[in-house]
């Protein structure tokens, strides 16, 4: 994963739970002949929200 604010690589397991940053990774995704990129985002803040409101 990379931090959106500065594009620095970050190990997902090392992100503290109280972090408010936004992280992403992108991967090539090419089903058939259409070339695309798959973007995955992670937010510890939103993860906390989901955990507390389910």
C-alpha positions in Angstrom: 0.0 0.0 0.0 1.0 3.6 -0.5 -0.1 6.7 1.5 -2.2 9.0 -0.6 -0.7 12.2 1.0 2.9 11.5 -0.1 2.9 8.3 -2.2 5.3 6.6 0.3 5.1 2.8 0.5 3.6 1.5 3.8 3.3 -2.0 5.2 -0.4 -2.4 5.9 0.2 -4.4 9.2 2.3 -1.4 10.5 -0.5 1.2 10.2 -1.7 2.1 13.7 -5.5 1.7 14.3 -5.8 5.4 15.3 -4.3 6.6 12.1 -6.6 9.0 10.0 -4.7 8.6 6.7 -5.9 7.1 3.4 -3.9 4.3 1.7 -4.1 2.7 -1.7 -2.6 0.2 -4.0 -3.2 -0.2 -7.7 -2.7 -3.3 -9.8 -3.0 -4.0 -13.5 -6.3 -5.6 -14.3 -6.7 -6.9 -17.8 -9.7 -9.2 -18.4 -9.7 -10.1 -22.1 -8.5 -7.1 -24.2 -9.5 -4.1 -22.1 -6.4 -2.7 -20.2 -7.5 -1.3 -16.8 -6.1 -0.7 -13.3 -7.7 -1.9 -10.1 -7.4 0.6 -7.3 -7.9 -0.7 -3.7 -8.2 1.9 -0.8 -7.9 1.4 2.9 -8.8 3.9 5.7 -8.1 3.0 9.3 -10.7 5.7 10.3 -13.4 4.1 8.2 -12.4 0.6 9.5 -12.9 1.8 13.0 -16.3 3.2 12.1 -17.4 -0.1 10.5 -16.2 -2.1 13.5 -18.1 0.1 15.9 -21.3 0.4 13.9 -22.0 -3.2 12.9 
